[in-house]
Amino acid sequence: MTSEPGSTLAEKLGASAGCWAVLWLGLNYLILQGAAADPNAPGDLMAAVLAERMKWEWATALRVMGGIMIVWFMGSLASRLRLAEGEPGRLASIAFGIGTIWGALWLLSAMLNSAMIVLAADYHFEAGARLAAILAREMIPILTPPVVFALALAVSFVALRFGGFPKFYANATGLFTVVLLVLAIVEWYGPGNLGTINLTLSFAWIAATSALLIPTYRPPDMVRGSR
């Protein structure tokens, strides 16, 4: 059994979507470095947003693209998990659903960013703009650790139990789930702010998983035969 060239190319493009997602979302944070429109700081938020409007518009667009890329990547990752796990592919379906939720969180964050811009520029409603900005900012570091932990846990179960992935990746993903869980608990119940670290580790795992899948796509019969 062999795969059609077109289907292999489509799979590689889907596998690369994880790297693209990390790139777009990383650029989003790079653009916002040093932004004056800080919802946690006193002062005229509306004036700061208007002065940096294009910066926030670009950040919003990058979050939209990043969220879409995550959902696209999850389609390829779930397909690879299902090939390794076999039907009915419950863990693959779980991983796809969890990853899609993470992509949806980025899209919701982008929508709230856009709401902040509109409320400040068009409606001159500073309280509403500040609330939208806070929600857009805080929902990502708060919800990313549990969502990515559950996603990585499902992937590690498949990789360790059914194969289909290199042994070093399976072990590293299992270790990543433990580390992320510990850091999330420390952040929630401890005095430290580990949101940036958790997000950076999540980006690194997604990028590594995506990079691993790009050159190693194999037709279903090859994946089955490797078990």
PLY file of the C-alpha trace (Angstrom):
ply
format ascii 1.0
element vertex 227
property float x
property float y
property float z
element edge 226
property int vertex1
property int vertex2
end_header
0.00 0.00 0.00
1.37 3.45 -0.95
0.09 6.94 -0.41
-0.71 9.38 -3.17
1.85 12.21 -3.56
-0.88 14.79 -3.06
-2.07 13.24 0.18
1.51 13.02 1.47
2.09 16.70 0.67
-1.19 17.66 2.38
-0.16 15.66 5.45
3.22 17.36 5.58
1.58 20.77 5.26
-0.78 19.90 8.09
2.10 18.62 10.20
3.99 21.87 9.67
0.98 23.89 10.90
2.13 23.40 14.50
5.41 25.19 13.76
3.55 27.96 11.95
1.22 28.35 14.93
4.16 28.79 17.28
5.74 31.29 14.89
2.60 33.45 14.59
1.83 33.35 18.31
5.44 34.05 19.21
5.42 37.08 16.89
2.22 38.21 18.62
4.05 38.44 21.94
7.12 39.98 20.32
5.00 42.77 18.82
3.40 43.49 22.18
6.72 43.75 24.03
6.82 47.14 25.71
3.24 48.01 24.75
1.95 51.02 26.66
-1.68 49.82 26.61
-1.50 47.80 29.82
-4.93 47.04 31.36
-3.31 46.47 34.76
-1.63 49.86 34.81
-3.33 53.13 35.82
-3.78 55.78 33.20
-5.74 56.43 30.04
-6.04 53.02 28.39
-8.02 54.39 25.43
-5.31 56.89 24.53
-2.65 54.18 24.75
-4.67 51.81 22.55
-5.26 54.50 19.93
-1.56 55.39 19.91
-0.64 51.73 19.36
-3.67 50.66 17.35
-1.78 49.01 14.47
0.38 47.09 16.93
-2.74 45.65 18.58
-4.40 45.00 15.21
-1.38 42.97 14.11
-1.31 41.08 17.40
-4.99 40.24 16.96
-4.45 38.98 13.41
-1.52 36.82 14.53
-3.64 35.25 17.26
-6.32 34.43 14.71
-3.77 32.81 12.38
-2.14 30.97 15.28
-5.44 29.58 16.53
-6.39 28.37 13.05
-2.98 26.75 12.59
-3.37 24.89 15.89
-6.71 23.43 14.76
-5.21 22.47 11.38
-2.22 20.85 13.09
-4.50 18.88 15.38
-6.13 17.28 12.35
-2.74 15.91 11.25
-1.67 14.92 14.77
-4.95 13.12 15.42
-4.59 11.29 12.10
-1.11 10.10 13.07
-2.34 9.07 16.53
-5.20 7.10 15.01
-2.84 5.26 12.66
-0.74 4.19 15.63
-3.65 3.46 17.98
-6.01 1.81 15.52
-9.77 2.09 15.43
-11.88 3.39 17.06
-9.07 5.78 18.00
-10.52 7.09 21.23
-7.31 8.71 22.42
-6.80 10.29 19.01
-10.30 11.77 19.18
-9.67 13.02 22.70
-6.40 14.65 21.64
-8.08 16.30 18.66
-10.87 17.71 20.80
-8.50 19.05 23.46
-6.15 20.60 20.91
-9.08 22.21 19.11
-10.13 23.78 22.42
-6.66 25.32 22.72
-6.93 26.75 19.21
-10.38 28.10 20.06
-8.96 29.83 23.16
-6.53 31.76 20.96
-9.39 32.74 18.62
-11.45 33.91 21.60
-8.47 35.87 22.90
-8.16 37.50 19.47
-11.86 38.39 19.50
-11.47 40.02 22.91
-8.42 41.92 21.67
-10.50 43.18 18.78
-13.30 44.11 21.20
-10.81 46.12 23.26
-9.76 48.10 20.16
-13.36 48.76 19.07
-14.55 49.72 22.56
-11.66 52.14 22.97
-11.59 53.64 19.46
-15.25 53.65 18.41
-17.30 53.61 21.62
-14.90 55.42 23.99
-15.85 52.92 26.68
-12.71 52.58 28.77
-14.12 50.24 31.41
-15.31 47.80 28.74
-12.02 48.05 26.84
-10.06 47.37 30.02
-12.19 44.32 30.87
-11.81 42.91 27.35
-8.04 43.48 27.47
-7.74 41.71 30.84
-9.75 38.71 29.66
-7.78 38.50 26.39
-4.49 38.54 28.29
-5.27 36.33 31.28
-7.26 33.51 29.68
-4.25 32.17 27.79
-1.74 31.66 30.65
-4.51 30.45 32.97
-6.04 27.85 30.63
-3.02 26.77 28.58
-1.37 24.53 31.24
-4.36 22.22 31.92
-5.34 22.06 28.24
-1.85 21.31 26.95
-1.23 18.90 29.84
-4.31 16.87 28.86
-3.29 16.99 25.18
0.28 15.84 25.88
-1.01 13.14 28.23
-3.21 11.65 25.49
-0.32 11.77 23.01
2.06 10.14 25.50
-0.43 7.33 26.17
-0.58 6.52 22.45
3.17 6.87 21.90
4.12 4.71 24.89
1.41 2.08 24.45
1.01 1.74 20.69
4.21 3.14 19.19
4.15 5.05 15.92
6.55 7.64 17.37
10.27 7.51 18.23
10.98 6.17 21.69
12.83 9.31 22.76
9.81 11.44 21.82
7.41 9.20 23.75
9.58 9.39 26.87
10.14 13.14 26.50
6.40 13.77 26.12
5.68 11.72 29.23
8.24 13.76 31.15
6.81 16.99 29.72
3.34 16.17 31.08
4.76 15.70 34.58
6.80 18.91 34.44
3.88 20.96 33.12
1.54 19.57 35.77
3.96 20.45 38.57
4.54 23.96 37.21
0.79 24.52 36.81
0.13 23.47 40.40
2.94 25.70 41.66
1.51 28.63 39.70
-2.06 28.11 40.88
-1.25 27.58 44.55
2.16 29.22 44.94
3.37 32.82 44.99
5.23 32.66 41.67
3.97 33.72 38.25
4.94 30.89 35.91
2.55 31.70 33.07
5.33 32.69 30.67
7.34 29.55 31.45
4.31 27.28 30.99
3.43 28.95 27.71
7.02 28.74 26.44
7.22 25.03 27.28
3.87 24.41 25.57
5.06 26.22 22.45
8.30 24.22 22.49
6.43 20.90 22.73
4.01 21.79 19.95
6.88 22.93 17.70
8.90 19.78 18.46
5.90 17.53 17.76
5.19 19.36 14.52
8.82 19.21 13.39
8.90 15.49 14.19
5.84 14.76 12.06
6.89 16.75 8.98
9.65 14.45 7.66
8.38 11.19 9.16
4.91 10.84 7.67
4.37 7.21 6.74
1.41 5.46 5.11
-0.87 3.47 7.45
0.64 0.08 6.53
4.14 1.29 7.47
2.93 2.61 10.83
1.17 -0.68 11.53
4.23 -2.67 10.59
6.45 -0.70 12.98
4.53 -1.76 16.08
0 1
1 2
2 3
3 4
4 5
5 6
6 7
7 8
8 9
9 10
10 11
11 12
12 13
13 14
14 15
15 16
16 17
17 18
18 19
19 20
20 21
21 22
22 23
23 24
24 25
25 26
26 27
27 28
28 29
29 30
30 31
31 32
32 33
33 34
34 35
35 36
36 37
37 38
38 39
39 40
40 41
41 42
42 43
43 44
44 45
45 46
46 47
47 48
48 49
49 50
50 51
51 52
52 53
53 54
54 55
55 56
56 57
57 58
58 59
59 60
60 61
61 62
62 63
63 64
64 65
65 66
66 67
67 68
68 69
69 70
70 71
71 72
72 73
73 74
74 75
75 76
76 77
77 78
78 79
79 80
80 81
81 82
82 83
83 84
84 85
85 86
86 87
87 88
88 89
89 90
90 91
91 92
92 93
93 94
94 95
95 96
96 97
97 98
98 99
99 100
100 101
101 102
102 103
103 104
104 105
105 106
106 107
107 108
108 109
109 110
110 111
111 112
112 113
113 114
114 115
115 116
116 117
117 118
118 119
119 120
120 121
121 122
122 123
123 124
124 125
125 126
126 127
127 128
128 129
129 130
130 131
131 132
132 133
133 134
134 135
135 136
136 137
137 138
138 139
139 140
140 141
141 142
142 143
143 144
144 145
145 146
146 147
147 148
148 149
149 150
150 151
151 152
152 153
153 154
154 155
155 156
156 157
157 158
158 159
159 160
160 161
161 162
162 163
163 164
164 165
165 166
166 167
167 168
168 169
169 170
170 171
171 172
172 173
173 174
174 175
175 176
176 177
177 178
178 179
179 180
180 181
181 182
182 183
183 184
184 185
185 186
186 187
187 188
188 189
189 190
190 191
191 192
192 193
193 194
194 195
195 196
196 197
197 198
198 199
199 200
200 201
201 202
202 203
203 204
204 205
205 206
206 207
207 208
208 209
209 210
210 211
211 212
212 213
213 214
214 215
215 216
216 217
217 218
218 219
219 220
220 221
221 222
222 223
223 224
224 225
225 226
